[in-house]
Amino acid sequence: MKLDARSMPRRRRFMQQAAAASLLLTAAGLCGDEPRQLLRPLTLGFSLYGMKSLEVPRALKACRDIGYDCFELPVMADWPTDVARLTAEARSELKRQIADSGLRLSALMENLPLLGDEARHRANLDRLKQAAVLAHELAPDRPPLVETVLGGRPEQWPQVKEEMARRLRDWASVAELGKVVLAVKAHVSGALHRPDAAVWLVNEVASEHLKLAFDYSHYWLQGLDMEDCLRAMHRETVFVHVKDAEGDAQKFRFLLPGQGKTDYALFLRTLAIGRFPGDVVVEVSSQISSRPDYDPIAAARSSFAVLAAARKKLPTHL
C-alpha cells in the first residue's frame, strides 16, 4: 500500500480516483456495454456514542432535525443503554422512541476485548447474545448489526491472530444463531489495525455473520491511502464510521469530520461506485466528547454539513 498519499498533488489524486473508479466498476460488473445503473443513495447517520449527555429522545430528535437518516446506539457496559441492564419496560420504551423519531437503527455499538482468559470470552459471548436479542426487539423488521473493536496492541498481531480467529468463529456462531451480522473494526492502537489483517481475519472465519466496519481515520494515522484501503476491504465492509484525525500512529488526536484532511467527496464517491451496502455514520471520539466545552448537537450539525455537501456531489447513475 502507498504511504504518505495524504499530501499527493491534486492531479495525481484525480488520476488515482479515476483508476479506483474503473477498478470498482469492473468489480461490480458495470463496465463495457452495460446500461447505466442507478446508484444507491448513501445514507448518513450519527452515533449516539457522541451524545451520552443527552436523553435518548432528545438525541434522536436532534439527529432527525439535522437531517440524518439513521443512528447507532451504544449498548456497552456503564452506558444508559447498557444491553445487560435494560429492563423489559425500558426496551419497550426505547423501541417506541425509535419509531417516533423516524430514524432507522443502523447498529448497536459494543466494546468487547477479544483477547483475555476464557471467562472473558464467555462473558463476551453472553453480551453478544443479549445484543442480538435487543437488535430484534428494537427493530424486528430490519435488525441492526452489532459493531465492535477488538482491543489488544498492534505489536501483538503476529502472535495472537490465530487465537483471534478462533474466538471470532465462536462470536460468528452466536451472531448466526441470533440472526444478526457482527462487524468488527480495526483500531490504530489495537491488535487488529491494518486492512490486510482485517480481510485475513474475516476470510479465516468465513462466516456471512462476520463482516467489517471501516473507519479510515485509523488508517490515515498509519499513512495509508484511502482508496487502497477501500479497494482491499470493500467486499467485506458493511458499516462505515467517519471522523478525522491528526498526528500519527504513535501520537494522535481524533477530530470531527471536516476538521482534518479527509476528502469526503472522494470517499463517498468511492463507496457509491463500489455499491457499498451500509450506512456512513459519524463517530465522535471520546477525546472530543469528554471535553468540558463539548456540544453534542453542534458536533452532529457540523459533521452533517460536511457529509451532506459531499453527498450532493455524487452522481445518480453510472
C-alpha positions, 0 to 999 in steps of 0.5 A: 500500500502507498504511504504518505498519499495524504499530501499527493498533488491534486492531479495525481489524486484525480488520476488515482480516483479515476483508476479506483473508479474503473477498478470498482466498476469492473468489480461490480460488473458495470463496465463495457456495454452495460446500461447505466445503473442507478446508484444507491443513495448513501445514507448518513447517520450519527452515533449516539456514542457522541451524545451520552449527555443527552436523553435518548429522545432528545438525541434522536430528535436532534439527529432527525432535525439535522437531517440524518437518516439513521443512528447507532446506539451504544449498548456497552457496559456503564452506558444508559443503554447498557444491553445487560441492564435494560429492563423489559419496560425500558426496551419497550420504551426505547423501541417506541422512541425509535419509531417516533423519531423516524430514524432507522437503527443502523447498529448497536455499538459494543466494546468487547476485548477479544483477547483475555482468559476464557471467562472473558470470552464467555462473558463476551459471548453472553453480551453478544447474545443479549445484543442480538436479542435487543437488535430484534426487539428494537427493530424486528423488521430490519435488525441492526448489526452489532459493531465492535473493536477488538482491543489488544496492541498492534505489536501483538498481531503476529502472535495472537491472530490465530487465537483471534480467529478462533474466538471470532468463529465462536462470536460468528456462531452466536451472531448466526444463531441470533440472526444478526451480522457482527462487524468488527473494526480495526483500531490504530492502537489495537491488535487488529489495525491494518486492512490486510489483517482485517480481510485475513481475519474475516476470510479465516472465519468465513462466516456471512455473520462476520463482516467489517466496519471501516473507519479510515481515520485509523488508517490515515494515522498509519499513512495509508491511502484511502482508496487502497484501503477501500479497494482491499476491504470493500467486499467485506465492509458493511458499516462505515464510521467517519471522523478525522484525525491528526498526528500519527500512529504513535501520537494522535488526536481524533477530530470531527469530520471536516476538521482534518484532511479527509476528502469526503467527496472522494470517499463517498464517491468511492463507496457509491461506485463500489455499491457499498451496502451500509450506512456512513455514520459519524463517530465522535471520539471520546477525546472530543466528547469528554471535553468540558466545552463539548456540544453534542448537537453542534458536533452532529450539525457540523459533521452533517454539513460536511457529509451532506455537501459531499453527498450532493456531489455524487452522481445518480447513475453510472 
